[in-house]
Amino acid sequence: MRPGIALIGLVGLLAGIWTCPGLPAAATTTERIVVNRFTGVAIEGFDPVAYFVVGKAVQGTAEFEANLGGAVWRFRNKGNRASFLAHPEIYGPQFGGYDPADIARGVTIAGNPHFFAIVAQRLYLFSREANRDAFVADPERFLYEVGKRWPTLQEQLGQ
């Protein structure tokens, strides 16, 4: 194998990931709220209020944006934006969008807006479907573990 070939292939692959339309851009996992590292948009631009209103992930638009907590939030309409700004503690994803199942294990991994659950009127995002299913089966156990680990993990995240 000639030197540099693997590196060139890897650079090409990474460039393709960063520029391919339809693929989510990498999220920052050193921030208190998971945001796209290039745009500052939270939860990949999905409307956090729509999870409660329509029960699914719905893309927000730049027309209905709000800046809160160092993140740009997008909404599908002005009513959802107003609801979020009035009660971000309810509509915003818990733990800044990090997966609570992973937090319970002691690591911060960004949640995927397509894997979500609403439990006790709070939105949780998960890095994978299996984590969501396990959490929904026993949220009290996970939240107990998260309660022990989240304060330390949160301190390690950026301001």
N, C-alpha and C positions, 0 to 999 in steps of 0.2 A: 504494500500500500504506500502510495506516495504521500509525503507530508502535505498538509493543507487541504486535501480533498474533503475530508470529513468536516473540517471547519467551514469550508465554502458551502457545502451542502447544508450544514446547520444554519448558517447565516441566511441562505436562500429560503429555507423552511420558515425560520422566524420572521423574515420579511414578509412572507406570504401570509402568515398568521396575522400579523399586525395590519395588513392592508386588505385582506379579503373582505368584501362586503358580506354582511349576514353573520359573520362571526363576531362574538363579543370581544371587545378590547380587554386587555389585561386590567384587572382591578388592583388597586393598592391595598395591601393587607398590613400596612403599618399605620393606618389612620384610625381614628375612633369611629368613623363612619366609612363603610366600604364605598369607594368612589372609583370611577374610571380615572386612571392616572394621567390621561391626556386631556380630558374634558372637565373633570371634576363632577361629572354627573353621577348621582347615586343610583343604585340598583338598576344599572344599565338603562336608565330612562323610563322604567316602568312606573306607572302611577300607583303609589302605595295605597291610596284611598280606594282604588278600583277593586282591590282584593276583597274589601269589605262590601262594596256596593254590588259588584257583578260576580264575585267569587272566582275570579281568574286573573291571570297576569295580562294587563292591558298596557300597551305602550303609550306613554305620555308624549306631548309635543313641546317644542321649544316655545310655541306661542303661549303656553301656560306653565311658566317656570317660576320657581321661588328659590331663593338662597337662604339656607338655614343650616346652622351647625357646621359651616365650612363646606357644605355640599350644595350642588345644584339638583333640585328635585323637579321632575316633570310630571304633568297631570294631563288628563284628557279633556278637562273643562275647568272653567273658573270656579265652579262650585266645589269640585274636589280640592282645588288649590286652597280655597278659603277654609274648608274643613280641616285640611292638614295644618295650615298655619295656626288655626285656633287650638288644635289638639295634636301636636306632633308626637307627644308621648303615647298616644293611642294609635295613630295611623302609621307612624314611622316603624320600620322593622326593629324589633328588639335586638339589643346587643349590637347596634350599629350595622346590622345586616350580616353579622358573622353567624355561622352555623352553631346553634346551641349544643348540638350533639358533639361537635368537635370541641367546643369550649369545655364541655363536661369532661373531655379527655385531656384538657390542658393545652390545647392549641387553638389558634385563631385562623380559620379558613373562611374565606368569603362565601356567603350563601349565593345560590343561583336563584334568580327571581322566578324561575319556572317550578322550583321545588319549594313549596310554601305550605304553611298551615296557620290557621287562626285558632288559637286556643285561649280561652278566657278573655276574649275580645282584644287579643294582641296578635300582631303579625310576626311570624318567625320564618326566616329563609334558611334553606339547607343546601349544603354543597352537593348532596346526592340524594336520590330517592330513598335509599335504604335508611339514611339518617332520619329523614322525615317520618318514615313509617315507624321506626323505633321510638321516636319522640312522641308521636301521636298515641302510641300504645301505652305510654307511661310518662306523661309530661312532668308529673310531680317529682319523680326520681331524677330526671334530667335537670330540672330547674333547681333541685337541691344541690346537685353536683356543680352546676353552673354558678350558683350563689357562692360556693366556696372558692371557685377558681377565677371568676370574672374580674373581681377587683384587682387582683395581681396582674392578670393578662391586660386589663385596660390600662394599667399604669405603664406597661411596656409598650403600648401603642403610642403613636405620635400625638401631639397635642392638637 
